[in-house]
Amino acid sequence: MTSSYQQQLDAKFARITAQFAEFNPPALDVFASPEHHYRMRAEFRVWHTEDDMFYAMFERDEQGQKKVVRIDQFEIADQNINRLMPELLNAMKADPILSQRLFEVHFLATLSGEVLVSLIYHRKLEENWLPAAKQLADQLNVKLIGRCRGQKFVLTDEFVVEKLSVFEREYIYKQIESSFTQPNAQVCQKMLQWACEAADHSEKDLLELYCGNGNFTLPLSTRFRRVLATELAKSSVYAAQWNIQQNQIDNIQVARLSAEEFTQAYNGEREFRRLQEANIDITSYDFDTVFVDPPRAGIDDETLKLLQRFKRIIYISCNPDTLYDNFQTLAATHQVTKFALFDQFPYTHHVESGVLLELK
């Protein structure tokens, strides 16, 4: 581990330790990231000049003005992305059908070796784009999508299939273009294992809110009798159901509800046709643990009140500030018994945290 990486990791450790000291947590467990080639997603602007075209990002100068930065290689991105970047760019430069008014290129890679490339245009895609794009996809052995306002062309699939290992079991995940996935797959595997260890083994049931594509749901299902997972986004629910089926897991149900809606259903305040259509009976569950991985904004007040009714709370957070705010409520009923830092985003101020809270 280089000194520069260790220094930034030490700074995150010190920051989180100080921020949460008032809650008397146990020592912070730290899970480091690879220093290079750890990011499975990358998005670039495509910059056109009179005689060239290149990948670009932007940074602000001392006067606050945006400056174009040419990107030929992207050291933090997966090695397959770096390999593809020049090959893709050269192929597009050689074909005006592919390069004309190309605005952005998005890469989505997997540890299993698949790569999905999305080409975003500022023009309508004509019929001649499809054969040119298919030839490009075949040449580079990638999945390819073309998009512009009001149009979307999917040449093969709009997803990749990732393979993640947890306690020597391999799980497969459908990851859909433009849907949320964990960007650092190697650290994600560490998070999944930590969550399973925090869950231990229970003879009762797990409630999961904000389940996404079932990233945590699948391995956690081995630790509980049954799992009820909730997610609002249709594409994520679809992916989660596909993942459950493909991994041959039979003790998970997915409810298409937001956390706020589930709280209303659990409290008997509202009935939801979506639960009936999915043949889900909330009253049949005997929960002792709730798992949450909320968006950066954290958890709303009513859902926090719901969490306080559970024996154990496993909380994964991508924003320590909203986690700290939520702790102000949860600390009234629960104490922290496990605390972890996952360095999902090296060389940035962003921090992913994991917390196990148990009823006092």
Helices and strands as residue ranges (DSSP letters): H 3-19, G 21-23, E 29-31, E 41-48, E 53-60, E 66-71, H 79-93, H 96-99, E 102-109, E 115-121, H 129-140, E 143-148, E 151-154, E 159-166, E 169-176, H 185-199, E 205-209, H 217-220, G 221-223, E 227-230, H 234-246, E 252-255, H 259-266, H 273-277, G 282-284, E 287-292, H 301-307, E 312-317, H 320-330, E 334-342, E 352-359
